[in-house]
C-alpha cells in the first residue's frame, strides 16, 4: 500500500476559519484516506511526529483512539 496509489484516497475541500485580517474564509484541499487502508488488517498504526511516537487504533466499538 502506498499513500499515493490508494483507490480510496480523495481530496476534499474543507472550509478554513477566517483570520481577523481576512474577510472571507479560504477553501483548502485536504487528502482523505480510508481508515482501513491507513490502519491495515490489524487496525493499528504507529505514527512518528517530532521524535515522539503515537499509536492510532480501532477500538472494539469501531472508534478511533490516538495514544502516546
Helices and strands as residue ranges (DSSP letters): E 10-15, E 27-32, H 35-39, E 44-49, E 52-58, E 64-67
